Amino acid sequence: MEGLARELVNKINTMRREEGFAVTDRIAIQIQTTARVRQCFEKYREYICHEVLAVDVRFEKCIGTEWDLNGEPTTLLISLVSEKSKV
């Protein structure tokens, strides 16, 4: 599970770089995935959110980037969180 959490962090940070987000930008994440990945996320929520600077995470259907996380099909969509919504 810990390896899966690190893989999730890696994929989200790859997406951050590809989108051109600043290192300090806070993000919102939508995740469409398997029960195993969701369980992993819940177990390592604090670590994952800290590493990717996520302030909002939702598990729901989304149209985003498809990844294979150690055999678990996952779609991720990230978006920049505005300064106003951080308050």
Phi, psi and omega in degrees: 000321180297321177295323178294321177297317178295322178296320177297315177301315180301313182294318180294318179292328173298316179296320178301313180297314181297328179278350179079022179291147175289156181302331184263357181296135174272146184230161170248144183233135169248135183230127172244114189204188180274166178298325181295316179293320178296318178298317177299314181300315181298321180293323184247024184309309184300313180299310183297310181299321178296316183292327184252000181060043178274132177249349179212127179229129180229135175262106182198165177299140179206160174252109183207212180270130180269135180228157171250106180263093181051045178090359181255112179294129185218136173247129181239139174228124179243150177215151180288137177264127182290157179302323182295323183279352178282341185293000000 
